[in-house]
Amino acid sequence: MARPADTLQIAGLTPLSTCDWPGRLVATVFLQGCPWRCTYCHNPDLIDPRTAGVVAWSAIRGLLARRSGLLDGVVFSGGEPTRQAGLADAMTEVRTAGFAVGLHTGGAYPGRLAAILPLVDWIGFDVKAPADLYRAVTGVGSSAQRASASLRLVLDSGVDVQVRTTVDPTVLDDDDVARLGATLRDLGVRDHVLQEVRPEGTRSDYAAALTAHRSGPGPAAPTTAAGPAAPTAAAGPATPPVPHAGIAWHVDETPRR
């Protein structure tokens, strides 16, 4: 009999990753669909929730059976993994099989996140910008409120969390990044990683705008009536950022939405 986990739209699988959960060897499952359209989106094919999955959950079951004792856990990434109803059942299966559960999320669905928090051991939480600039990154007006509610849930739950910000220089300047860091510290965040965006894999018009921005005065990031538009999934691995005065940069290679 099929289980809810079998309904997951899985866009991809990394059987072994050392960068998706700091300090852990994991398999990473990329789930299809995301409601936001972040400027720096690195995997635009993951945005459309109507796109069918290409990996069956049964393949993940088989992988875990073969990797028992070799993997520390499974990370559910995206896209926005909390969008999918079968996620809780999949996490339960992973835990029952003896593996830890990690989650990458931007917090787009606070109610769904609250329901799965008891099943999660670690969260990589993407905070896009200060609240007043969230829409400029995501293209969605309610995204700041949803992300804020979700982050509060995570912090109150006590689940281990790393907050990550991919810094889009066409939207954020150093002062914006500094005030975001101050806000997060006031909320109780103790692990905040900043990542420099890269153009590879982004939409061509955004890549051009980013290149022009880094070269000097030039066009702003492309916009729509709802704000800057670009596909939403995972922004790519960082290139080493240049330290700015008063901002603590940390560099890792974890894919970003």
N, C-alpha and C positions, 0 to 999 in steps of 0.2 A: 504494500500500500504506500502510495506517495505521501511524503510528509511536507509540511509547509516549506522546509528548506529547499525542497526540490523545485519550488516555484521561482527561486532566485534567478534574476537575469545577471549572469556573470560575464563581464566583458573581457576578463583576462585573469591569468594566474601567474604569479612568480613563485615557483616551487621552493626557492631558497633565497632569502634576503637577509642582509646584515644591517640594512639602513632604515627599515620601516618601523622598527621598534628598538630604540637605543639599548645596546647591550644584549640583545636577544637574537637568536637565529629563528627565523619565522618563515612561514609561507604567507604570501599576501594575495588576497582575493579582491579583485576590482569589480565593484558592482555598478551596473548601468544606471544612468539617470541622475540629474541634479537640477534643482529649481533656480539656481543662480547662474549668472553669466559674467564671471569675473574677467576683468581686463586681461590678466596675464595667463589665462587658462592654457595649460600645456597639452591636454588630451581632449580636444573638442569632440571627438567621436563618442565620448562618454556622456554627453549632456542629454541626449534625446531619450526620454523614458520609454518611448515606443520601440526602440531598437531591441531586437531579441538578443539574448545571451548567446555566447559562443562556447562556453564551458559549462558542462552539467555539474550539479552539486555532487552527483555520484562519483565524478572524477576526483573531487576534493576528498570525499570519504576514502577512496582508494589510496590517495596520496598519504593521508594521515595513517592509514593502516600500515603502509610501508615505511613511514618515517617515525614510528613510535620510538622514543628514546633518542632521536636524532634532531628533532625540532623542539624548540621551547614553546612555540605557540603559533597562532594564526591571527593575522591582522586583516580586518575588513576595511577596505578603502573604497575609493570611488573616483569620480562621481560623489554622490552623497549616500552612503550605505544605509542610513536610517530611513531612507525613502521606502525601502522594500519590506513588505509585511513578513516575509519568511526569515528575516535576519535573526530574530530571537531564537527561533527553532534551530537555525544553523549554529548559533553561538552555544546553545545547550548541547548540541551534538559534539562540538569541539571540546567543551569542558568535560563531558562524559567520557570522551576518548583520552582524557588525561593531558590536554594541552591548555595553555593559557590563552586568553582572548584579548586582542588589541583592537582598537577602533580609531580610524581617522575620520573626523567629522568637522564640519563648519557650523554645526548647531542649527541647521535650517528647520528642524522639526523637534521642538522641545518636548512635546508630549511623548513622542515615540522614543526619544532619547531617555526620558525618565523611566520608561518601561523596561529598557534593556540594561540600565546601569548596573543592576545587581549581577549581571552576567559578564561584566567587563573588568579586566585586571589593569589595563592601561589605556589612556586616550591621548592621541595626538590631536589637539584642538586648534583649528585654524581661526585666528582672529585677524580680520582683513585690514582694519583701519580704526581710527577713532570713530565714535558713533556718527558724527556729523558728516563723515566721508564714506561711510559704508556703501551707500547707494552708488557713489561714484566708482566703486570697485566692482560691486556685484550686479548693478543694474536693476536691483529690486528694492523698493522703498521700505519694506518691512524687515529687511534682513538684519539691521542693527538690533532691533528689539528681539528678534528670534535668537540671534547669536548671544545676546546678553543674558536672556533667560536660560539658555542652554548652558552657558559657562557657569552661571550661578548654581545650576543643578549639579554640574560636575564638581565644582569646588565644595559644595555642601555634602556631597556623597562621600568624600574622602578617597575616591579612586585616584590612583597615580596619574598625573596629567603633565604633559608638556604642551605649552601654548606656543604656536608658531605663527609668525607673520612674514609673508612674502611681501617685500617692500616694493611697491610699484612707484617709481619716481615720477611718472606722469601724473600721479594723484597725490602722493605723500612727499613732503619735504622733511628735513631733519627735525624741525620743531614738531611736526605731526607725529613722527616716530617717537620722539622723546615724551610727548604728552600721553601717547598710548601706553608707553612703558610705565609711566607714573600711575596711570589709571589701573593698569593690571596689577602693579605692586600693591596699590591700595585695596584691591579686591582680594588679595592674598595669593596671587600667582607668584611662584618662586622659581619657575623654570620657563623662561621666555626666550625663544630662539628667533632671530631675525635672519631672513634669507633674501639675497639679491635675486631679482627676477632675471631670466634669460630669454632671449627672443626665440630660440629654437623651439619649434612645435606650436608656437602661438599663432593666432590668426595673422595673415599677412599684413593687414592694415595696422594692427597693433604693433607688430614687429617693426614696421617702418616708423611708426610714431615713437617707439622706444629708442630706436637707433638715432632718430633725429634729435630726441631730447638729450641723449648722451653726447651728441656731437655739438650741442649748443642750442641757441634759440631756434625754435621750429614749431611744427604743428603740434597741437595737443592730441591726446589720445582720442580715437574715434568715439563718437557719441551717438546715441539715439534719443528719442524723446524720454525714455526711461533712464537715461544716463549712459555711461560708457558701456559698450556691448562687446562681448567676446564669449566664446564657448566656456563652459564651466566643467572642469574635471580636475586634473592634477597639474599644477605648475611644476616645471622640471627641476632637476637637481641644480643646486646653487653653483655659481662661479664665485670664487672668493671675493667677498665684499671689501670695500675700502673703509676702514674705521673712520667714524665721524666723532668729533669732539662731544663728549657727554653721552654717547650712545654705545652700549656694550653689544658689539656684534658677536654672534656665535655662528660658526659655519658647520653645516652638516650636509649630507647628500640625500636626505629623505625627500622623495617626491612630494610635491605640494599641489593641492587643488587650486 
